[in-house]
């Protein structure tokens, strides 16, 4: 009997050629297509996989799970990699790999395969997840296989192979950039974007309007949170209400895109040590992160916030590097969830020409005390106490600078 391999399949040139190459190598190939809201004809991709020789082809709707178990936890953590990237691709890969392993178990397959290259991050994300969830699984990564690399030195070789094998392709030898889409974002990289001085052209963007062409009128909304999770969105302009997680997130993507929100153009550091340039559209998550952070300002204790904030870079790094299913991520997630127990309330926002503006917030667990913070109300705080507070904090500063005077060291 032929060994079975479950291939993460997109229907594109690379994975279609890989599917056929695996069959040529003597494997029985089962194609797995993940529906993550990429707005593509997945049924056509399934038929293409079968046409190319796959014995079976699965389409798995993972959209709800993606929002509730991956996107929302990242929002709770305010996760952003290197200060800017909201991790759209990084969050999707462990879910895809998790489902791929589940199908492999169901089908009795000892192998899984993917089309990620040896230069990128996705190879790590797919393979770390596979090994974590099924230690005995074997991974086939053609773009790290000598035989495959010798046969396919570039895109033109893939196109020629596809034509020879009767694989229908739309690709041409030249391509201005490559894209990856899911519910959370669309990414653009490679091609003309590989020169970081080249600006992206307006016709590249598939979701968002240019802020210049966005409506001249604000869209005002309110977002309700419960323990750091968005549970309701209300459009103050037309009264639309969205409460189900998937529907809520899709709606924020829609109105965010209409208002030109969520575009970034960055050069980032890949896990393998290579810098890469990426352009992203992430409208819904951009809105949610801004609202969530604002609500925390009124409902989260200062020291809890500062400690949690110190963990955000590590959380984002773990997601980006592919360690979603790791003991350190379990630990961080426990801390994040604990920090969110009192993050309940409503944030009012205005969406306007690429900007997310906070208009106000309220929480039943608010730590804000108007009497304490007011300049016009004397009660609740004896301002004379501040004199001793400052003097105590000044003790070590005075000692530090006295030493400087004696030694001649310059401070400040």
PyMOL commands that set and color helices and strands:
alter all, ss='L'
color gray80, all
select helices_A, chain A and resi 13-24+42-51+63-76+88-107+122-133+142-144+146-151+155-165+191-194+202-204+211-213+245-258+283-299+302-321+327-339+370-373+385-407
alter helices_A, ss='H'
color red, helices_A
select strands_A, chain A and resi 4-8+28-35+56-61+111-114+138-141+178-181+186-189+219-226+229-235+241-242+263-269+275-281+345-352+355-362
alter strands_A, ss='S'
color yellow, strands_A
deselect
rebuild
show_as cartoon
